[in-house]
């Protein structure tokens, strides 16, 4: 992998949790809307933004896969998964514990092992 490939994969790993935060924001916004569900969905602009974000990230993912093996690129999703609870704790004040830190530390170790296992 070239440096640009690592950069693209790392950017994608950050884009995924941003999408999750947008969906959480949309869920909180949805609770404030009145009316039947279809009408609430049509007025949930954060939800539309989340869908747009995922559409954009899908295009980036496609571009990444034209340059990088899936098995390597997908390993970067571990990093994104680790960021979701951290961002939820910081932004939405959701509870977290030391067990989260240990679990995600193990995930990060697994990610590093995967990258080392890849042929050059």
C-alpha positions, 0 to 999 in steps of 0.5 A: 500500500502507498501512503495515499492508500493509508491516508484514504483508509484512515480518513474512511475510518474517521468518516464512519463514526461521523456517520454514526453520530449523524444518525444518533443526532437524527434519532434525538431530533426525531423524538422532538418531532410531532405527527405520524412517522412518515411525516416525521421522517420527511422533516428529519433533516439530520437523518437526510444529512446522515443518508447523504454522508453515507452515500458520499462515504460509499463512493469513497469506499469504492475508490479505496477498493480500486486501489487497495485489497479489501482485506487490508482496507476493511481492517481500518474499519476497526479504527472507526468502530473504536471511535464511535463509543469514544465520540458518543461519550464526548459528544452525547455524554453516554456512559463508558467504562474502563472495559471499553478502553481495554476492549478497544485496546485489544481491537487496536492491537488486532488491527496492528497485527493485521497490518503487519501480516499484509504482504508489502 
